[in-house]
Amino acid sequence: MKNIQTGLLESLGLMTLAAFVAAGCSKAAEPATRLTTISAAVETVGETRQPLIESLAGVVRARLNSTLSAKFSARVAAVYVKEGDPVKAGQLVLQLDPRDLTANVQAAEAGVAYANVGVASSRIAETMQYSASGARVRAAQARLDSSIAGRLAAQSRLDLVLAGPRLQEKEQSKLATESSASALKLADLERQRSETLYKMGAVSKRDFERATSSFQTARATYRTAVQAEKMSVEGSRPEEIRAAQEGLTQASAGILEARAVLAEAKALMMQTAVQREATRSATALKAQAAAGLSFADVALSESKILAPFDGVVTLRSADPGTVAVLGTPLLNVSGGGLRLEFAVPEGKMEYVTLGQKVGVHIDSLDEALSGTIVERVPQADAAAHTFLVRVAIPGNARIKPGMYGRAELPGALRRGIWLKAKSIVAREGLAYVFVVGTDHFARMRILSLGPNEGGNYEILSGLQAGERIISAPDPGIVDGSKVSSEPR
């Protein structure tokens, strides 16, 4: 049918004239010779309303396209694919020299280990310093509390010394003197009696000595009681008052010293906060070292260039030994199926809907397919006043990205006559149809054809609605053959 259209375009003027001449002659002429009657399916031509199909040129492109490049400068160690090779997502396709990156990872790991040791040491020092400082503060506080208690005791003693003995104490001293005097008198009588009996031999020496000892003890007790009674009557002596005052002064000095020690312990406690900040700094350095290790690991992983998706290698720009510079393309990978991209005039966008089925023709392969509109770019080309539309086309090993194709986009409805390609005969670059008259003879009629729209050709001239034609002419049919019709 492509040859039909090509010949038609080359002989458009001649075809139009020949169509009218042939139409007139077919009505006036009678076949000179009666041919054998043939049996063929005959159909009546009628007008129908069909959408106007607009053929829009476009280019076949892969849905996914990726240019693989190095993220740092390095020598290419190995390339595992070539143009045309299929690849799977995540497949290793190229390896950069990883030796420098491996050394960076090892250095980063050593930095992390060093930072871990620093954090551990700082935490141990912080704990030890906190414990020691806390113990110092507690000991200093206890010393201060003890000094305060000692000062209170010294003050009480001084107050007591200054106040002198109380009346009750004087009475107690007098009673104690009287009691010890009675005990002394009784002990003296017992001693005298034992001495008399000892001399008479009535008691043992041991009993006499015991009585003598009791007398001496009673005499000492009496003398002590007399002295105490004198002291209670006379009051505190000046040296006792001075001693009590000195004790109070020493106790006050002890408080001042204890407070100084406590202040020093608290000052040392503040150094724990400094050590805590040192621990935080060490922890931050550890985090920084860990980030450096992560960066080195990522850089090492990027020495392996992987296929981003299932597809085909369309370009290889590097070989082993090549120095890959940052951003330089190394491989191109295409995949994700094929699409025909074409521009639609803004006035035709009302006929474009997502999911719509459209005809697709790949010119170089002379192959017609059915595609689905999958994308409409919402931004128009301001200069051309067109919108980019993408049509997904079925997989076909013969179709490659970059091929030229056309999309047949249905538009507004119009009335006309359309014939299937099988009803049209191509001879000598012209298109014909066999018209069956009322006399049942088939006569060739030259046609002027429009574009092929889904397997149907629009009849621009040469045929009228209501005429009958042979639906699928056999190669043996000639002009003037008598037809035994098989109506459809």
Secondary structure, 3 states (H helix, E strand, C coil): CHHHHHHHHHCHHHHHHHHHHHHHHHHHCCCCCCCCCEEEEEEECCCEEEEEEEEEEEEEEEEEEEEEECCCCEEEEEECCCCCCEECCCCEEEEECCHHHHHHHHHHHHHHHHHHHHHHHHHHHHHHHHHHHHHHHHHHHHHHHHHHHHHHHHHHHHHHHHHCCCHHHHHHHHHHHHHHHHHHHHHHHHHHHHHHHHHHCCCCHHHHHHHHHHHHHHHHHHHHHHHHHHHHHHCCCHHHHHHHHHHHHHHHHHHHHHHHHHHHHHHHHHHHHHHHHHHHHHHHHHHHHHHHHHHHHHHHHCCEEECCCCEEEEEECCCCCCEECCCCEEEEEEEEEEEEEEEEEHHHHHHCCCCCEEEEEEHHHCEEEEEEEEEECCCCECCCCEEEEEEEECCCCCCCCCCEEEEEEEEEEEEECEEEHHHCEEECCEEEEEEECCCCEEEEEEEEEEEEECCEEEEEECCCCCCEEECCCCCCCCCCCEEEEEEC
